[in-house]
């Protein structure tokens, strides 16, 4: 009998410097009782990332790695939706394409779902010791998380974290729309509306700078604020 499958969905845009090593790290990750498939969605990269992916997975697949290509850059949310559609696992985990999040945390991320205690797990940079980002990013994250908790009744510490895990059934029952970084606000509101069981676990975090390729800016925080309110008010 085959083992249950964990699908690691990786949205990629212009990550030539990190993608090959990241795939190696994800392949090296181990979760007792689960096999891992890697689902990569290239979101219209223009820096040579696509050339690397085509070499690593000719024809779009090489062993446990499957690669899909967006026809143009549409944003993280759009890439994740495509990845969710292609994922085959009972559990689906979001992995950013840089080195901010460590695949060695997979076991603790999926543990609450495997125990039957949760349907959705958020990693939290604020439940662990270690770096959490620049002070402006921390303040913005705290403010958006506080608003999300107020609007949803959840009790989270890190809504905009890049590490989230879902039972596949949860994603199937959501009608996700956001193309860009406001995906984080949309999915949190919809998780709360669905009354799914949510918990957080501490994760390690190595923040990168904009010079190193970080893509979130102040305008994304402003749009995230508006998205939280907009999705909460939608019927």
C-alpha positions in Angstrom: 0.0 0.0 0.0 1.4 3.4 -0.9 2.0 6.0 1.8 -0.1 9.2 2.1 1.3 12.0 0.0 2.3 15.5 1.1 2.2 18.0 -1.8 4.7 20.9 -1.4 3.5 23.7 -3.6 6.2 26.3 -4.6 5.3 29.5 -6.5 8.4 30.8 -8.2 9.1 34.1 -9.8 12.7 35.1 -10.7 14.5 32.9 -8.2 17.5 31.8 -10.3 19.8 32.1 -7.3 17.8 29.9 -4.9 15.6 27.4 -6.8 18.0 24.6 -7.4 19.2 24.5 -3.8 15.7 24.8 -2.5 14.6 21.8 -4.4 17.5 19.9 -3.0 16.5 20.9 0.5 12.8 19.9 0.0 13.9 16.6 -1.4 16.0 16.0 1.7 13.1 16.8 4.0 11.6 13.9 5.9 8.2 13.4 7.4 7.5 10.0 9.0 4.7 8.1 7.2 4.5 10.5 4.3 5.9 10.7 0.8 6.5 14.1 -0.6 5.8 15.5 -4.1 7.1 18.9 -5.2 4.7 21.0 -7.3 6.5 24.1 -8.7 4.6 26.8 -10.6 6.8 29.2 -12.5 5.0 32.5 -12.6 6.6 33.9 -15.8 10.2 34.2 -14.6 12.5 36.3 -16.8 15.9 35.8 -15.0 16.8 32.3 -16.2 14.8 30.4 -13.5 12.8 28.7 -16.2 15.9 27.4 -17.9 17.0 25.8 -14.6 13.6 24.2 -14.1 13.5 22.9 -17.7 16.9 21.3 -17.1 15.9 19.8 -13.7 12.5 18.5 -14.9 12.5 18.0 -18.7 9.0 17.8 -20.0 7.6 19.2 -16.7 8.3 16.2 -14.5 11.3 14.4 -13.0 10.5 11.8 -10.3 8.7 13.5 -7.5 9.1 17.0 -9.0 6.4 18.4 -11.3 6.8 21.9 -12.9 4.1 24.0 -14.4 4.5 27.3 -16.3 2.2 30.3 -16.2 2.0 32.1 -19.6 2.8 35.4 -17.9 3.4 36.8 -14.4 0.1 36.9 -12.6 1.1 36.9 -9.0 1.6 34.5 -6.0 -2.0 33.9 -5.4 -2.6 32.8 -9.1 0.5 30.6 -9.0 -0.7 28.9 -5.8 -4.2 28.3 -7.2 -2.6 26.5 -10.1 -0.4 24.5 -7.8 -3.4 23.5 -5.6 -5.2 22.3 -8.8 -2.2 20.1 -9.7 -1.4 18.8 -6.3 -2.3 15.2 -5.6 -1.5 14.9 -1.9 -3.9 14.5 1.0 -2.0 17.4 2.6 -0.9 20.5 0.8 1.9 22.7 2.1 3.0 26.1 0.8 6.7 26.7 0.4 8.2 30.0 -0.7 11.0 29.7 -3.3 13.7 31.4 -1.2 15.5 30.3 1.9 13.4 32.2 4.5 11.6 29.1 5.6 13.3 25.8 6.4 11.9 22.5 5.0 13.3 20.7 8.1 10.2 22.2 9.8 7.8 20.1 7.7 7.3 17.4 10.4 6.2 19.8 13.0 4.0 21.7 10.6 2.0 18.6 9.5 1.9 16.9 13.0 -1.3 18.6 14.2 -3.2 17.4 11.1 -1.8 13.9 11.3 -2.9 13.7 15.0 -6.4 14.7 14.0 -6.2 18.0 15.9 -6.4 20.5 13.0 -7.5 21.0 9.4 -5.2 23.9 8.8 -1.8 24.7 10.3 0.0 28.1 10.2 3.6 28.4 11.0 4.5 31.2 13.3 7.7 33.3 13.4 6.5 34.8 16.7 6.2 31.6 18.6 9.9 30.8 18.1 13.0 32.6 19.2 15.2 34.0 16.4 14.9 36.7 13.7 11.5 37.9 12.6 12.4 40.6 10.0 13.0 44.3 9.9 11.2 46.3 12.5 8.8 47.9 10.0 7.9 44.5 8.7 7.3 43.1 12.2 5.1 46.1 13.1 3.1 45.7 9.9 2.7 42.0 10.4 1.5 42.5 13.9 -1.0 45.1 12.9 -2.5 43.0 10.1 -2.6 39.9 12.3 -4.4 41.8 15.0 -7.0 43.1 12.5 -7.4 39.6 11.0 -8.1 38.2 14.5 -10.6 41.0 15.2 -12.4 40.3 11.9 -12.4 36.5 12.2 -12.4 35.5 15.8 -9.2 33.6 15.3 -6.3 33.8 17.7 -3.3 33.8 15.4 0.1 35.4 15.9 1.4 35.4 12.3 -1.3 35.6 9.6 1.1 36.6 6.8 3.5 33.7 7.3 4.6 31.9 4.2 4.2 28.4 5.8 0.7 27.1 5.8 -0.6 23.5 5.5 -4.1 22.4 4.6 -6.0 19.2 4.4 -6.8 18.9 0.6 -10.5 18.9 1.3 -10.2 22.4 2.8 -8.7 23.9 -0.4 -11.3 22.1 -2.6 -14.1 23.8 -0.7 -12.7 27.3 -1.1 -13.3 29.5 -4.1 -10.0 31.4 -4.1 -9.8 34.6 -6.2 -6.8 36.7 -5.2 -3.9 36.8 -7.7 -1.2 38.5 -5.7 -0.1 38.8 -2.1 -3.6 39.5 -0.8 -4.1 35.8 -1.1 -2.9 35.6 2.6 -5.8 37.8 3.7 -8.4 36.0 1.5 -7.5 32.5 2.7 -7.5 33.5 6.4 -10.9 35.0 6.1 -12.2 32.0 4.2 -10.6 29.5 6.7 -12.4 31.3 9.5 -15.7 31.3 7.6 -15.4 27.6 7.0 -15.0 26.9 10.7 -12.1 24.7 10.1 -9.8 23.8 13.0 -6.7 26.0 12.9 -3.6 25.9 15.0 -0.1 27.4 14.9 3.3 25.9 15.4 6.7 27.6 15.8 9.0 27.7 12.8 12.5 28.9 12.1 12.9 32.0 9.8 15.8 33.7 8.0 14.5 37.0 6.6 16.0 38.2 3.4 16.3 41.8 2.1 14.9 43.4 -1.0 18.4 43.4 -2.3 18.4 39.6 -1.9 15.1 39.4 -3.8 12.3 39.9 -1.3 9.2 41.0 -3.2 6.8 42.2 -0.6 6.6 46.0 -0.3 4.6 48.6 1.7 1.9 48.7 -1.0 1.3 45.0 -0.5 0.6 45.6 3.2 -1.9 48.4 2.4 -3.6 46.1 -0.1 -3.6 43.3 2.4 -5.3 45.6 4.9 -8.0 46.5 2.4 -8.4 42.8 1.4 -9.0 41.7 5.0 -11.9 44.2 5.3 -13.3 43.5 1.8 -13.4 39.7 2.2 -14.9 40.0 5.7 -17.7 42.2 4.4 -18.5 40.0 1.4 -21.4 37.7 1.9 
